[in-house]
Amino acid sequence: MATRETFKQGLRWQIGDDKSVSFLLDNWVSQKTLLPFTQDSSIDRSLRVSDFITANNAWDFEKLSTYLPYSIVVSICAIHYQNILPQFD
């Protein structure tokens, strides 16, 4: 099990319109989860990345800003959508 966890630390997701990537618990922005950076301890841990994408296929800057520091929101808004696939660093 330890090998699997070490392997997973080097992975992150490429973001698309899939609803399977956890906003807080998956490594999709960097090699760490967003959980330690949240500004609201009551945030719903079941939120998906897709919950932060508007109907116009843009990041919901206002919603992201509710939960995360500005510097992280800017980093997220720089991410382009692709099919969700594991990406190796």
C-alpha positions as semicolon CSV with decimal commas, in nm:
position;residue;x (nm);y (nm);z (nm)
1;M;0,000;0,000;0,000
2;A;0,283;0,244;0,078
3;T;0,418;0,204;-0,275
4;R;0,078;0,287;-0,422
5;E;0,050;0,606;-0,212
6;T;0,402;0,712;-0,309
7;F;0,319;0,652;-0,675
8;K;-0,005;0,854;-0,649
9;Q;0,185;1,153;-0,507
10;G;0,356;1,197;-0,843
11;L;0,027;1,206;-1,037
12;R;-0,216;1,482;-1,108
13;W;-0,523;1,508;-1,329
14;Q;-0,581;1,698;-1,651
15;I;-0,917;1,868;-1,624
16;G;-1,205;1,832;-1,866
17;D;-1,582;1,811;-1,829
18;D;-1,583;1,483;-1,637
19;K;-1,739;1,482;-1,292
20;S;-1,506;1,228;-1,133
21;V;-1,223;1,450;-1,004
22;S;-1,260;1,559;-0,643
23;F;-1,211;1,933;-0,598
24;L;-1,045;1,895;-0,258
25;L;-0,908;1,543;-0,239
26;D;-0,749;1,473;-0,580
27;N;-0,418;1,613;-0,705
28;W;-0,532;1,820;-1,001
29;V;-0,374;2,163;-0,943
30;S;-0,035;2,044;-0,822
31;Q;0,107;1,741;-0,649
32;K;-0,093;1,828;-0,338
33;T;-0,464;1,836;-0,273
34;L;-0,644;2,165;-0,215
35;L;-0,776;2,063;0,127
36;P;-0,497;2,234;0,328
37;F;-0,555;2,562;0,140
38;T;-0,930;2,595;0,194
39;Q;-1,050;2,905;0,375
40;D;-1,381;2,750;0,479
41;S;-1,357;2,447;0,706
42;S;-1,722;2,361;0,638
43;I;-1,663;2,309;0,263
44;D;-1,836;2,003;0,122
45;R;-1,568;1,740;0,060
46;S;-1,780;1,575;-0,208
47;L;-1,748;1,876;-0,444
48;R;-1,610;1,793;-0,788
49;V;-1,392;2,009;-1,010
50;S;-1,687;2,031;-1,249
51;D;-1,882;2,213;-0,975
52;F;-1,650;2,511;-1,031
53;I;-1,696;2,533;-1,408
54;T;-1,971;2,762;-1,538
55;A;-2,223;2,686;-1,812
56;N;-1,995;2,888;-2,044
57;N;-1,709;2,641;-1,980
58;A;-1,511;2,892;-1,776
59;W;-1,383;2,871;-1,420
60;D;-1,626;3,019;-1,167
61;F;-1,384;3,275;-1,023
62;E;-1,629;3,397;-0,761
63;K;-1,707;3,048;-0,631
64;L;-1,338;2,952;-0,627
65;S;-1,259;3,271;-0,435
66;T;-1,510;3,174;-0,169
67;Y;-1,301;2,873;-0,072
68;L;-0,941;2,940;-0,174
69;P;-0,676;3,212;-0,149
70;Y;-0,638;3,443;-0,449
71;S;-0,301;3,298;-0,557
72;I;-0,448;2,948;-0,583
73;V;-0,757;3,076;-0,769
74;V;-0,532;3,245;-1,025
75;S;-0,338;2,919;-1,071
76;I;-0,662;2,728;-1,124
77;C;-0,795;2,982;-1,375
78;A;-0,479;2,929;-1,582
79;I;-0,564;2,559;-1,626
80;H;-0,718;2,469;-1,963
81;Y;-0,974;2,194;-2,002
82;Q;-0,882;1,860;-2,154
83;N;-1,011;1,511;-2,116
84;I;-0,955;1,395;-1,762
85;L;-0,665;1,155;-1,771
86;P;-0,382;1,091;-1,526
87;Q;-0,079;1,304;-1,604
88;F;0,269;1,204;-1,493
89;D;0,510;1,472;-1,370
